[in-house]
């Protein structure tokens, strides 16, 4: 934790990620940022697991977008669609 990792992304060149919290079997929180000045935004993604009945509830939040900035608002909307359409449906498998 606390160490930044540089990931390559074919669409945006690089993403800097840092794990902020990772209590085992409870939570994973990390930040990510595009280092290019024209795409500068630092977001935080938090996955929290909570026991519920006979299963587990997942709470997923992503924060950090400046919705006053048109590009960041568009990125936020695209990211939300991606979570809903591509990632979340696969969790039930």
Protein Blocks (a to p, Z undefined) as FASTA:
>chain_A
ZZacddddfklopacdddfbdcehkbccdddddfbfklgccdddddddddehjbccdddd
dehiafkbmklmmmmmmmmmmmmmmmmmmmmZZ
